[in-house]
Amino acid sequence: MRPIFGKKSPMSVTALTRSAAQALVEREERTTGSRMVAYVNVASMVGVSAEWLRKFVKQHGEAKSPDLEVGFNIMAVYDRVVSRIDANTQKVAAENAALRKQIHAVVPRSLGQHLGTANQIGPEGSALVDET
């Protein structure tokens, strides 16, 4: 199938799998501090050798495209990692919202006590000033 003129061609399955493998290696490298250890760890997760994974990610001609099982494993591990990151992001966002709510509950009272206007705090935490 030829791409329509002026539009980007869709990413091949191999390129998509390579991109996912590369992202997994980069993430693992940030965790371990070593790219070679990252290759070993990711390779063990997806069921290939670290040498093959390194060649595949770096697009060496020696590394064949992954077979269906390996491609599926790479995409499954990538999906699990992304799902875990999304869940953690949602958890942190909920914790931040709860903390923000606590801060907003305390700040108006503290501001009112500091200004000596404890009973004159507006709904947004701003002090109401009598300009007469």
Backbone as CSV, one residue per row, in Angstrom:
resi,resn,N_x,N_y,N_z,CA_x,CA_y,CA_z,C_x,C_y,C_z
1,MET,0.845,-1.174,0.000,0.000,0.000,0.000,0.886,1.231,0.000
2,ARG,0.636,2.147,-0.870,1.429,3.366,-0.971,0.817,4.450,-0.094
3,PRO,1.668,5.225,0.569,1.125,6.322,1.370,0.537,7.398,0.467
4,ILE,-0.472,8.047,0.947,-1.091,9.140,0.211,-0.116,10.306,0.190
5,PHE,0.014,10.949,-0.961,0.953,12.056,-1.111,0.672,13.138,-0.078
6,GLY,1.724,13.600,0.555,1.582,14.687,1.523,1.303,14.212,2.933
7,LYS,1.091,12.925,3.120,0.842,12.395,4.459,1.998,11.491,4.847
8,LYS,2.263,11.425,6.119,3.319,10.553,6.599,2.869,9.107,6.469
9,SER,3.796,8.261,6.087,3.462,6.844,6.007,3.362,6.290,7.423
10,PRO,2.513,5.294,7.630,2.372,4.739,8.968,3.662,4.041,9.394
11,MET,3.907,4.034,10.688,5.108,3.403,11.221,4.979,1.893,11.056
12,SER,6.033,1.245,10.615,5.994,-0.205,10.449,5.951,-0.873,11.816
13,VAL,5.533,-2.113,11.826,5.465,-2.862,13.077,6.860,-2.996,13.677
14,THR,7.847,-3.238,12.834,9.222,-3.363,13.325,9.702,-2.054,13.932
15,ALA,9.410,-0.948,13.267,9.828,0.359,13.795,9.116,0.655,15.110
16,LEU,7.854,0.305,15.212,7.102,0.519,16.449,7.670,-0.334,17.576
17,THR,7.979,-1.581,17.260,8.559,-2.484,18.254,9.930,-1.995,18.681
18,ARG,10.733,-1.533,17.723,12.062,-1.003,18.033,11.949,0.228,18.939
19,SER,10.995,1.087,18.634,10.784,2.288,19.436,10.400,1.923,20.873
20,ALA,9.536,0.927,21.032,9.130,0.482,22.367,10.317,-0.120,23.106
21,ALA,11.116,-0.937,22.410,12.291,-1.548,23.035,13.287,-0.477,23.459
22,GLN,13.484,0.510,22.611,14.407,1.591,22.926,13.925,2.364,24.153
23,ALA,12.626,2.630,24.238,12.081,3.343,25.393,12.268,2.532,26.669
24,LEU,12.073,1.214,26.578,12.271,0.360,27.746,13.726,0.392,28.203
25,VAL,14.641,0.320,27.254,16.072,0.345,27.588,16.440,1.688,28.217
26,GLU,15.955,2.788,27.645,16.271,4.106,28.188,15.728,4.267,29.605
27,ARG,14.515,3.784,29.839,13.924,3.875,31.175,14.736,3.041,32.164
28,GLU,15.091,1.836,31.755,15.863,0.960,32.629,17.258,1.534,32.875
29,GLU,17.816,2.194,31.882,19.129,2.829,32.053,19.064,3.932,33.104
30,ARG,17.981,4.716,33.095,17.825,5.762,34.119,17.722,5.147,35.509
31,THR,17.094,3.968,35.591,16.926,3.303,36.876,18.235,2.698,37.371
32,THR,18.965,2.021,36.476,20.166,1.297,36.887,21.438,2.121,36.795
33,GLY,21.436,3.126,35.920,22.641,3.927,35.731,23.613,3.321,34.729
34,SER,23.244,2.207,34.110,24.130,1.542,33.153,23.328,1.072,31.954
35,ARG,23.780,1.444,30.772,23.074,1.027,29.561,23.209,-0.482,29.354
36,MET,24.366,-1.040,29.628,24.561,-2.475,29.410,23.695,-3.294,30.367
37,VAL,23.597,-2.870,31.616,22.717,-3.548,32.572,21.268,-3.391,32.113
38,ALA,20.938,-2.246,31.566,19.580,-2.024,31.062,19.267,-3.012,29.940
39,TYR,20.209,-3.223,29.020,19.990,-4.206,27.949,19.751,-5.600,28.536
40,VAL,20.533,-5.976,29.527,20.388,-7.296,30.148,19.016,-7.421,30.809
41,ASN,18.612,-6.404,31.571,17.332,-6.456,32.286,16.146,-6.501,31.330
42,VAL,16.153,-5.632,30.321,15.033,-5.611,29.370,15.013,-6.902,28.562
43,ALA,16.183,-7.385,28.150,16.247,-8.632,27.385,15.652,-9.786,28.182
44,SER,15.936,-9.834,29.473,15.373,-10.916,30.288,13.856,-10.774,30.433
45,MET,13.359,-9.549,30.413,11.909,-9.334,30.507,11.174,-9.810,29.252
46,VAL,11.818,-9.665,28.099,11.128,-9.979,26.842,11.549,-11.315,26.238
47,GLY,12.535,-11.976,26.841,12.908,-13.309,26.399,13.873,-13.366,25.231
48,VAL,14.821,-12.441,25.182,15.840,-12.441,24.136,17.197,-12.226,24.798
49,SER,18.266,-12.325,24.008,19.594,-12.058,24.557,19.838,-10.556,24.568
50,ALA,20.678,-10.129,25.487,21.029,-8.712,25.576,21.736,-8.268,24.302
51,GLU,22.542,-9.150,23.722,23.259,-8.817,22.493,22.281,-8.567,21.341
52,TRP,21.277,-9.451,21.197,20.294,-9.260,20.122,19.528,-7.962,20.346
53,LEU,19.103,-7.701,21.579,18.336,-6.492,21.884,19.138,-5.241,21.552
54,ARG,20.414,-5.240,21.926,21.270,-4.084,21.640,21.387,-3.861,20.137
55,LYS,21.602,-4.925,19.392,21.717,-4.801,17.935,20.386,-4.356,17.322
56,PHE,19.279,-4.872,17.847,17.959,-4.508,17.326,17.669,-3.035,17.573
57,VAL,17.934,-2.571,18.795,17.665,-1.177,19.136,18.549,-0.239,18.323
58,LYS,19.806,-0.639,18.119,20.743,0.206,17.373,20.623,0.019,15.866
59,GLN,19.691,-0.804,15.421,19.392,-1.045,14.002,20.564,-1.636,13.232
60,HIS,21.302,-2.540,13.871,22.358,-3.255,13.164,21.696,-4.209,12.176
61,GLY,22.289,-4.362,11.019,21.747,-5.257,10.008,21.728,-6.709,10.439
62,GLU,22.593,-7.077,11.397,22.678,-8.458,11.860,21.427,-8.889,12.623
63,ALA,20.786,-7.960,13.288,19.616,-8.282,14.106,18.385,-8.352,13.217
64,LYS,17.811,-9.528,13.136,16.608,-9.705,12.345,15.436,-9.041,13.056
65,SER,14.379,-8.792,12.292,13.157,-8.284,12.915,12.665,-9.337,13.895
66,PRO,12.091,-8.913,14.990,11.649,-9.898,15.984,10.513,-10.755,15.438
67,ASP,10.486,-12.009,15.872,9.359,-12.853,15.475,8.122,-12.404,16.253
68,LEU,7.018,-13.016,15.970,5.738,-12.599,16.560,5.774,-12.646,18.085
69,GLU,6.344,-13.714,18.636,6.375,-13.865,20.093,7.218,-12.772,20.748
70,VAL,8.403,-12.522,20.209,9.280,-11.501,20.778,8.656,-10.118,20.621
71,GLY,8.103,-9.824,19.444,7.442,-8.541,19.227,6.296,-8.336,20.201
72,PHE,5.511,-9.399,20.398,4.399,-9.313,21.350,4.926,-9.083,22.756
73,ASN,5.991,-9.792,23.139,6.561,-9.625,24.486,7.052,-8.197,24.707
74,ILE,7.726,-7.639,23.711,8.222,-6.260,23.841,7.047,-5.309,24.035
75,MET,6.011,-5.461,23.223,4.863,-4.557,23.323,4.097,-4.777,24.629
76,ALA,4.022,-6.018,25.107,3.321,-6.302,26.363,4.063,-5.687,27.552
77,VAL,5.388,-5.829,27.578,6.178,-5.233,28.664,6.052,-3.714,28.615
78,TYR,6.136,-3.149,27.414,6.000,-1.698,27.251,4.634,-1.243,27.764
79,ASP,3.583,-1.974,27.424,2.231,-1.614,27.867,2.118,-1.678,29.387
80,ARG,2.709,-2.694,30.000,2.673,-2.793,31.467,3.411,-1.633,32.123
81,VAL,4.558,-1.268,31.573,5.334,-0.157,32.135,4.547,1.151,32.012
82,VAL,3.976,1.392,30.844,3.210,2.626,30.628,1.992,2.653,31.549
83,SER,1.319,1.515,31.709,0.156,1.455,32.607,0.556,1.751,34.045
84,ARG,1.707,1.221,34.460,2.198,1.472,35.814,2.538,2.950,36.003
85,ILE,3.148,3.554,34.994,3.483,4.980,35.073,2.212,5.815,35.135
86,ASP,1.211,5.471,34.313,-0.061,6.199,34.335,-0.738,6.080,35.690
87,ALA,-0.746,4.878,36.260,-1.372,4.684,37.569,-0.643,5.490,38.639
88,ASN,0.684,5.495,38.570,1.470,6.265,39.541,1.217,7.764,39.376
89,THR,1.099,8.212,38.131,0.824,9.626,37.870,-0.531,10.027,38.456
90,GLN,-1.526,9.177,38.278,-2.852,9.467,38.835,-2.819,9.483,40.357
91,LYS,-2.047,8.557,40.946,-1.931,8.511,42.407,-1.275,9.780,42.934
92,VAL,-0.199,10.203,42.293,0.500,11.424,42.710,-0.402,12.645,42.533
93,ALA,-1.167,12.681,41.434,-2.080,13.805,41.205,-3.141,13.863,42.305
94,ALA,-3.661,12.705,42.717,-4.659,12.676,43.789,-4.042,13.122,45.117
95,GLU,-2.822,12.686,45.387,-2.134,13.110,46.615,-1.879,14.611,46.594
96,ASN,-1.480,15.135,45.448,-1.248,16.580,45.322,-2.534,17.361,45.517
97,ALA,-3.645,16.868,44.973,-4.930,17.548,45.130,-5.347,17.567,46.599
98,ALA,-5.138,16.453,47.303,-5.481,16.403,48.728,-4.605,17.365,49.523
99,LEU,-3.319,17.416,49.209,-2.418,18.333,49.890,-2.780,19.781,49.604
100,ARG,-3.111,20.068,48.345,-3.517,21.426,47.961,-4.774,21.833,48.733
101,LYS,-5.700,20.893,48.902,-6.933,21.176,49.648,-6.615,21.493,51.108
102,GLN,-5.687,20.740,51.698,-5.287,21.005,53.082,-4.617,22.371,53.197
103,ILE,-3.767,22.693,52.249,-3.076,23.987,52.274,-4.079,25.120,52.150
104,HIS,-5.022,24.985,51.238,-6.026,26.034,51.041,-6.940,26.178,52.258
105,ALA,-7.102,25.125,53.031,-7.908,25.210,54.244,-7.153,25.928,55.358
106,VAL,-5.838,25.794,55.381,-5.025,26.379,56.450,-4.624,27.818,56.137
107,VAL,-4.285,28.123,54.911,-3.751,29.435,54.552,-4.705,30.582,54.896
108,PRO,-5.992,30.516,54.585,-6.859,31.651,54.933,-6.905,31.924,56.437
109,ARG,-6.934,30.850,57.244,-6.950,31.056,58.699,-5.648,31.693,59.156
110,SER,-4.536,31.186,58.648,-3.228,31.728,59.044,-3.082,33.162,58.586
111,LEU,-3.519,33.450,57.375,-3.435,34.806,56.841,-4.298,35.752,57.673
112,GLY,-5.484,35.287,58.049,-6.377,36.105,58.871,-5.796,36.384,60.237
113,GLN,-5.167,35.393,60.846,-4.542,35.597,62.155,-3.364,36.552,62.038
114,HIS,-2.619,36.426,60.971,-1.459,37.291,60.772,-1.886,38.748,60.571
115,LEU,-2.972,38.951,59.825,-3.440,40.300,59.537,-4.366,40.837,60.625
116,GLY,-4.744,39.975,61.568,-5.670,40.394,62.612,-7.089,40.515,62.092
117,THR,-7.387,39.825,61.010,-8.721,39.890,60.408,-9.279,38.488,60.234
118,ALA,-9.214,37.675,61.274,-9.613,36.278,61.192,-11.031,36.103,60.688
119,ASN,-11.907,37.044,60.982,-13.297,36.905,60.556,-13.560,37.564,59.207
120,GLN,-12.547,38.139,58.592,-12.768,38.864,57.346,-12.016,38.230,56.174
121,ILE,-12.022,36.924,56.101,-11.343,36.227,55.007,-12.389,35.850,53.967
122,GLY,-12.100,36.213,52.720,-13.012,35.928,51.620,-12.970,34.473,51.207
123,PRO,-13.839,34.087,50.266,-13.948,32.699,49.870,-12.697,32.156,49.177
124,GLU,-11.928,32.993,48.563,-10.717,32.564,47.861,-9.478,32.706,48.731
125,GLY,-9.649,32.994,50.021,-8.519,33.129,50.907,-7.939,34.528,50.947
126,SER,-8.567,35.487,50.253,-8.057,36.849,50.277,-8.748,37.612,51.404
127,ALA,-8.002,38.517,52.010,-8.562,39.305,53.118,-9.532,40.340,52.568
128,LEU,-10.656,40.491,53.238,-11.618,41.511,52.862,-11.258,42.774,53.614
129,VAL,-11.081,43.859,52.920,-10.639,45.115,53.529,-11.802,46.107,53.494
130,ASP,-12.052,46.734,54.641,-13.081,47.745,54.724,-12.452,49.087,54.363
131,GLU,-12.859,49.683,53.244,-12.230,50.903,52.765,-13.010,52.165,53.185
132,THR,-13.635,52.189,54.329,-14.356,53.374,54.782,-13.512,54.228,55.671
